[in-house]
């Protein structure tokens, strides 16, 4: 009976991954391979949208797929859907929690939702037309329609529609600024994401395109603000520090163009890669705490072996559960971060668990270059400034929140553990007489079940905007006449890659915005 109970305990611990995550993984892989049709199809399933609390994640991904495939009107549709869902679960103070069951996005994801809306409205206005697009009807697990079927024909915009699109882009700039100001009010004394150099640069560029003197003045003020934010943030975000000179050169080029009426050039924006999936960073408190000061691995292993023998001799039921917990902890642990000692494995199964979301550290030596090759073979290169290292921003944000919020979280979880541990100890000590062994095992099993419930209730939210780019990079290209072959080269300590975007016409005699999606980064 005891062996059977131990086996069931192990099987219950290991669990299995849901089909929802497999669909997300399929969409992510297809997106990186630029197979946008397959990526979108992976998300248009009842299985994916059966959980309402994850709907935002899928709307954000669908918006990324539409945007990267050049379907800007469709991207706007899903971006607005994303905002509706996010606003429905956010608090009145605009605060965000890493532990909410209802996924509302984090501050950086919500910030770049604004950016994509600004870009989509601007690019639509610049193109003056839209291709045909459609979406299927999406229902939840109860058959309720979450997204109506949409069918929109290709059309050319009127001058009034183009003007309205530019007004909407400006409105999104204001909404983006309001979001950042709201973060300052919510987290005034915390070292969190509250300002964004790229938000000011993009706003300056769009204001600077206006012929009105007041707009040009605003554009100059925004550029000055972008440099102040850069000076403040570069100590915290290393990629901004390494790109400081190229960002300053970009703002200088834009400032020079503000007063010109013609030959203004083109702002080129390149997005590359996607952020890594969030992982849980776990801290365990339990048996291993007694042995963690022993540096000699052989001595520690001997003492742990003696300790478990004593447990099995004097408290066989507890020793059996502890050993079973160690086996379960070892089986269910990440292979890259598995336990090195028996007590560490036991703590993963039975010990106090404080878990927070994290991201791996991104490479900080990424260099991006735009290459233009004219029809006569002349080559010009323009360094691309990493104006928004989004992956590193998220990595830094998660670390800052862990440093500031860990103690409070640990205390809260610790009190919850004590509330179930003390009664379990008292009941264990008082168990006596015939069948005491089974009683003690039942008491420990009850504690374990309650512990697992506490762990589940305090598990961090690892959902994210899976297709959010790793970086945004930008440069300003002066107006050049003729056709040019465009190429973007990326290089870091991880390797080198490049992508040819074919032959393009660089806008002449007017300002323009050129968006390029690089895809995979080295």
C-alpha positions in Angstrom: 0.0 0.0 0.0 2.8 2.4 0.9 4.7 1.7 -2.3 1.5 2.3 -4.3 0.9 5.6 -2.5 4.5 6.6 -3.2 4.1 5.8 -6.9 0.9 7.8 -7.2 2.6 10.7 -5.5 5.4 10.7 -8.1 3.0 10.5 -11.0 0.9 13.3 -9.6 3.9 15.5 -9.2 5.3 15.1 -12.7 2.1 16.2 -14.5 1.9 17.0 -18.2 2.0 20.0 -20.5 -1.3 21.2 -22.0 -2.1 21.4 -25.7 -2.5 25.2 -25.3 1.3 25.6 -24.8 2.0 23.3 -27.7 -0.1 25.4 -30.0 1.8 28.6 -28.8 5.1 26.8 -29.4 4.0 25.9 -33.0 3.0 29.5 -33.7 6.2 30.8 -32.3 8.4 28.4 -34.4 6.4 29.2 -37.6 6.6 32.9 -36.9 10.4 32.7 -36.7 10.5 30.9 -40.0 8.4 33.7 -41.5 5.6 31.2 -42.2 2.8 33.6 -41.1 0.0 31.5 -42.5 1.0 28.5 -40.4 1.6 30.7 -37.3 -1.8 32.2 -37.6 -3.5 28.8 -38.1 -1.9 27.5 -34.9 -3.8 30.1 -33.0 -7.2 29.9 -34.6 -8.4 26.8 -32.7 -11.0 26.3 -30.0 -8.3 24.5 -28.0 -6.2 27.7 -27.8 -9.0 30.0 -26.8 -10.8 27.7 -24.4 -9.4 29.6 -21.4 -10.6 33.2 -21.2 -7.7 34.2 -18.9 -5.2 33.5 -21.7 -7.1 35.3 -24.4 -4.9 38.4 -24.3 -1.8 36.3 -25.0 -3.4 35.0 -28.2 -4.7 38.3 -29.4 -1.3 39.9 -29.0 0.3 37.1 -30.9 -2.2 37.4 -33.7 -1.5 41.1 -33.9 2.2 40.4 -34.3 1.6 38.0 -37.1 -0.6 40.4 -38.9 1.8 43.3 -38.5 4.9 41.3 -39.6 3.1 40.1 -42.7 2.3 43.7 -43.6 -1.5 43.5 -42.8 -1.6 46.7 -40.8 -5.3 47.1 -40.7 -5.7 43.5 -39.4 -3.0 44.2 -36.9 -4.9 47.2 -35.6 -8.0 45.0 -35.2 -6.2 42.5 -32.9 -4.2 45.2 -31.1 -7.5 46.9 -30.1 -8.9 43.5 -29.1 -5.8 43.0 -26.9 -6.3 46.4 -25.3 -9.9 45.7 -24.5 -9.0 42.4 -22.7 -6.0 44.0 -20.9 -8.0 46.9 -19.6 -10.8 44.6 -18.4 -8.4 42.9 -15.9 -6.1 45.8 -14.9 -6.6 47.6 -11.6 -7.8 51.2 -11.5 -4.3 52.3 -10.5 -2.8 50.7 -13.6 -0.7 48.4 -11.4 0.5 45.0 -12.7 1.0 41.8 -10.7 3.2 38.9 -11.8 0.8 36.5 -9.9 -2.6 37.3 -11.3 -4.7 34.5 -12.7 -6.2 36.8 -15.3 -3.3 37.7 -17.6 -3.3 41.5 -18.2 0.1 41.9 -19.7 3.1 43.6 -18.0 4.0 47.3 -18.3 6.5 46.8 -21.1 4.1 44.6 -23.2 1.3 47.2 -22.8 3.7 49.9 -23.7 4.7 48.3 -27.0 1.0 47.7 -27.8 0.8 51.5 -28.1 3.9 51.5 -30.2 2.5 49.0 -32.7 -0.7 51.0 -33.0 1.3 54.2 -33.7 3.3 52.4 -36.4 0.3 50.6 -37.9 -1.8 53.8 -38.3 1.3 55.7 -39.7 2.2 52.9 -42.2 -1.4 52.6 -43.4 -1.5 56.4 -43.9 1.8 56.4 -45.8 0.7 53.6 -48.0 -2.8 55.1 -48.6 -4.4 51.7 -49.1 -4.9 48.3 -47.5 -4.9 44.8 -48.8 -8.0 42.5 -48.3 -8.0 40.6 -45.0 -10.3 38.3 -43.0 -10.5 36.4 -39.8 -12.5 33.3 -38.9 -15.1 33.3 -36.1 -13.5 32.4 -32.7 -15.5 30.7 -29.9 -14.6 29.8 -26.4 -15.2 26.4 -24.7 -18.9 27.2 -24.1 -19.6 28.2 -27.7 -19.7 31.9 -27.0 -18.3 34.0 -29.8 -15.1 35.8 -28.8 -14.1 37.2 -32.2 -16.6 37.8 -34.9 -15.8 36.6 -38.4 -14.4 39.6 -40.4 -14.1 40.1 -44.1 -12.6 43.3 -45.5 -11.9 44.0 -49.2 -8.8 45.8 -50.5 -9.4 49.5 -50.9 -7.7 52.8 -51.4 -8.1 55.4 -48.7 -9.5 58.9 -49.3 -7.6 61.9 -48.2 -9.9 62.3 -45.2 -9.3 58.6 -44.2 -5.6 59.2 -44.4 -5.9 62.3 -42.3 -7.9 60.3 -39.7 -5.3 57.6 -39.6 -2.6 60.2 -38.8 -4.8 61.7 -36.1 -5.2 58.2 -34.6 -1.4 57.7 -34.6 -1.0 61.0 -32.7 -3.7 59.9 -30.3 -1.8 56.7 -29.6 1.4 58.7 -28.9 -0.5 60.6 -26.2 -2.0 57.3 -24.8 1.6 55.8 -24.7 2.8 58.9 -22.8 -0.1 58.6 -20.4 0.7 55.0 -19.8 4.3 55.8 -18.9 3.2 58.7 -16.6 0.7 56.3 -14.9 3.6 53.9 -14.2 5.5 56.8 -12.5 2.5 57.4 -10.2 2.0 53.7 -9.5 5.7 52.9 -8.9 7.2 56.3 -8.0 10.0 55.0 -5.8 10.7 51.7 -7.5 13.4 51.1 -10.1 11.0 49.8 -12.7 10.2 50.6 -16.3 8.6 54.0 -16.4 10.3 55.9 -19.2 11.2 54.9 -22.8 13.8 56.6 -25.0 12.3 55.2 -28.1 8.8 56.5 -27.2 10.2 60.0 -27.3 12.2 59.5 -30.5 9.2 58.1 -32.4 6.9 60.9 -31.1 9.5 63.5 -32.1 9.8 62.1 -35.6 6.0 62.1 -36.2 5.6 65.6 -34.7 8.5 66.8 -36.8 6.8 65.8 -40.1 4.2 68.5 -39.5 4.6 71.8 -41.4 3.4 73.7 -38.3 6.0 75.6 -36.3 4.4 74.6 -32.9 4.7 70.9 -33.9 8.3 71.3 -34.9 9.0 72.9 -31.5 7.4 70.0 -29.8 9.5 67.6 -31.8 12.7 69.3 -30.6 11.5 69.2 -27.0 10.8 65.4 -27.3 14.3 64.8 -28.7 15.8 66.6 -25.7 13.7 64.5 -23.4 14.8 61.3 -25.2 18.5 62.1 -24.4 17.7 62.8 -20.8 15.9 59.4 -20.5 18.8 57.7 -22.3 21.3 59.2 -19.8 19.2 57.9 -16.9 18.4 54.5 -18.3 21.8 53.5 -19.8 23.2 52.6 -16.4 20.4 50.1 -15.9 20.1 48.7 -19.4 23.5 47.9 -20.8 22.4 47.7 -24.5 21.3 51.3 -24.3 24.7 52.2 -22.9 26.5 50.5 -25.7 24.2 52.1 -28.3 24.4 55.5 -26.6 26.5 57.1 -29.4 24.4 55.7 -32.2 21.2 56.8 -30.5 22.6 60.3 -30.1 23.6 60.4 -33.8 20.1 59.3 -34.7 18.5 62.1 -32.6 21.0 64.6 -34.1 20.0 63.6 -37.6 16.3 63.9 -36.8 16.9 67.3 -35.2 18.6 68.6 -38.3 15.6 67.5 -40.5 12.9 69.1 -38.4 13.4 72.6 -40.0 13.6 71.3 -43.6 10.6 71.4 -46.0 11.9 68.9 -48.5 14.5 66.1 -48.9 13.7 65.1 -45.3 14.8 61.4 -45.7 13.4 58.2 -44.2 13.3 56.8 -40.7 14.1 53.1 -40.9 12.8 50.8 -38.2 14.0 47.2 -37.9 12.6 44.6 -35.5 14.5 41.4 -34.9 14.1 38.1 -33.0 11.5 37.3 -30.4 11.8 37.4 -26.6 12.6 34.1 -24.9 9.7 32.4 -23.0 9.5 33.3 -19.3 10.9 30.7 -16.8 10.2 30.3 -13.1 13.1 31.2 -10.9 12.6 29.0 -7.8 14.0 29.4 -4.3 13.5 26.4 -2.0 13.7 26.5 1.8 13.7 23.2 3.7 16.1 20.3 4.4 18.8 21.6 2.1 19.0 24.8 4.3 20.7 22.7 7.0 23.4 21.5 4.7 23.9 24.5 2.3 27.1 25.8 4.2 29.0 22.5 3.5 31.2 23.2 0.5 32.7 19.8 0.2 30.3 17.8 -2.0 31.5 14.4 -0.7 31.1 15.4 2.9 27.7 16.9 2.2 26.5 13.7 0.5 27.7 11.6 3.4 25.9 13.8 6.0 22.7 13.8 3.9 22.8 10.0 3.7 23.2 9.8 7.5 20.4 12.3 7.9 18.0 10.3 5.7 18.9 7.1 7.5 18.0 8.7 10.8 14.7 9.9 9.4 13.8 6.5 8.1 14.7 4.8 11.5 13.0 7.2 13.9 10.2 8.6 11.7 9.8 6.0 8.9 6.7 7.5 7.5 8.2 11.0 7.3 11.4 9.5 5.9 9.5 7.6 3.2 7.5 10.7 2.2 10.7 12.8 2.2 12.5 10.3 0.0 9.5 10.0 -2.3 9.4 13.8 -2.5 13.1 13.8 -3.4 12.4 11.4 -6.3 9.4 13.4 -7.5 11.4 16.7 -7.2 14.3 15.2 -9.2 11.9 13.9 -11.9 9.9 17.1 -12.3 12.8 19.5 -12.2 14.2 21.3 -15.3 17.1 19.3 -16.7 19.2 22.4 -17.0 18.6 23.4 -13.3 18.2 20.1 -11.6 19.1 19.4 -8.0 22.6 18.4 -7.2 21.9 16.9 -3.7 19.3 14.7 -2.2 18.0 17.3 0.2 17.7 19.8 -2.7 15.6 17.2 -4.6 13.5 16.7 -1.4 12.9 20.4 -1.1 11.7 20.6 -4.6 9.0 18.1 -3.7 8.3 19.1 -0.1 10.1 22.3 0.9 8.9 25.9 1.0 8.8 27.3 -2.5 9.1 31.0 -3.5 8.9 31.3 -7.3 9.2 34.4 -9.5 9.3 34.8 -13.3 12.6 35.4 -15.1 14.2 35.7 -18.5 17.7 34.6 -19.6 20.2 37.3 -20.0 20.3 38.4 -23.6 23.5 39.1 -25.6 24.6 42.7 -25.1 27.0 42.9 -28.0 24.4 42.8 -30.9 25.3 45.0 -33.9 22.9 45.8 -36.7 23.7 47.4 -39.9 21.5 48.6 -42.8 23.2 48.2 -46.3 21.9 50.0 -49.4 23.3 48.9 -52.8 22.5 51.1 -55.8 22.0 49.9 -59.3 25.6 50.9 -60.2 27.0 48.8 -57.4 27.7 51.5 -54.9 27.2 50.4 -51.3 26.3 52.6 -48.3 26.1 51.3 -44.8 24.1 52.9 -41.9 24.6 51.6 -38.3 21.2 50.8 -36.7 20.8 52.2 -33.1 19.3 49.7 -30.7 16.6 52.2 -29.6 14.5 49.5 -27.8 16.3 46.4 -26.5 12.9 44.9 -25.4 14.3 41.6 -24.2 16.8 43.2 -21.9 14.2 45.7 -20.7 12.0 42.8 -19.7 14.9 40.9 -18.1 15.9 44.0 -16.1 12.3 44.6 -15.1 11.8 41.1 -13.8 15.0 41.2 -11.9 14.2 44.6 -10.3 10.8 43.3 -9.2 12.3 40.1 -7.7 14.8 42.1 -5.8 12.2 44.5 -4.4 9.2 42.1 -3.9 10.9 38.8 -2.9 11.0 39.4 0.8 7.3 40.3 1.0 6.4 37.4 -1.2 8.5 34.9 0.9 6.9 36.2 4.2 3.4 35.8 2.8 4.1 32.2 1.5 5.9 31.3 4.7 2.9 32.2 6.8 0.7 30.1 4.6 3.1 27.1 5.0 3.2 27.5 8.8 -0.6 27.5 8.9 -0.6 23.9 7.6 2.7 22.7 9.0 2.1 23.3 12.7 -1.2 21.4 12.8 0.4 18.6 10.8 3.3 18.3 13.2 1.0 18.2 16.2 -1.2 15.6 14.6 1.8 13.5 13.7 3.2 13.6 17.2 -0.2 12.6 18.7 -0.8 9.7 16.4 -0.4 6.5 18.4 -1.8 3.0 18.9 -2.9 0.5 16.3 -2.5 1.8 12.7 -0.3 4.7 13.8 1.9 4.3 10.7 -1.0 4.7 8.3 -2.3 7.6 10.3 1.0 9.4 10.2 1.3 8.7 6.5 -2.2 10.1 5.9 -1.3 13.3 8.0 1.9 13.8 5.9 -0.1 13.2 2.7 -2.6 15.8 3.8 0.2 18.3 4.5 1.7 17.6 1.1 -1.6 18.1 -0.8 -2.2 21.4 1.1 1.4 22.4 0.3 0.9 21.8 -3.4 -2.2 23.9 -3.3 -0.2 26.8 -1.8 2.5 26.4 -4.4 -0.1 26.5 -7.2 -1.8 29.5 -5.7 1.5 31.4 -5.6 2.9 30.2 -8.9 4.1 33.2 -11.1 2.4 34.1 -14.3 4.7 32.9 -17.1 2.4 33.9 -19.9 3.8 36.6 -22.2 3.5 38.3 -25.6 5.4 35.4 -27.1 6.1 37.2 -30.4 7.3 40.5 -29.0 10.6 41.3 -30.8 13.9 41.0 -29.0 15.0 44.4 -30.3 13.9 47.4 -32.2 16.7 49.3 -34.1 16.5 52.5 -36.1 18.5 54.8 -38.3 17.8 57.9 -40.5 18.5 57.6 -44.2 18.8 60.8 -46.3 16.6 61.0 -49.4 18.3 59.0 -52.1 17.1 58.8 -55.7 16.6 55.5 -57.5 16.3 51.9 -56.6 18.3 50.2 -53.9 18.9 46.7 -52.8 18.2 46.6 -49.0 20.0 44.3 -46.6 20.2 44.1 -42.8 23.2 42.4 -41.2 23.2 41.2 -37.6 26.3 40.2 -35.6 27.0 39.2 -32.0 29.1 36.8 -30.0 26.4 34.2 -30.8 27.1 34.4 -34.6 26.2 36.4 -37.7 23.1 36.5 -39.9 21.8 38.8 -42.7 18.6 39.2 -44.6 18.0 40.7 -48.1 14.8 42.7 -48.4 14.9 43.0 -52.2 14.9 46.2 -54.2 13.1 49.2 -52.8 12.6 52.9 -53.7 13.8 55.2 -50.9 11.2 58.0 -50.6 12.4 61.3 -52.2 11.3 64.8 -51.4 9.3 63.8 -48.4 9.6 62.1 -45.0 8.8 58.5 -44.8 8.8 55.5 -42.4 10.3 52.2 -43.6 9.6 49.1 -41.5 11.7 45.9 -41.9 11.2 42.6 -40.0 14.6 40.9 -39.7 13.3 37.6 -38.2 15.8 35.4 -36.4 18.8 37.0 -34.7 22.1 35.1 -34.2 
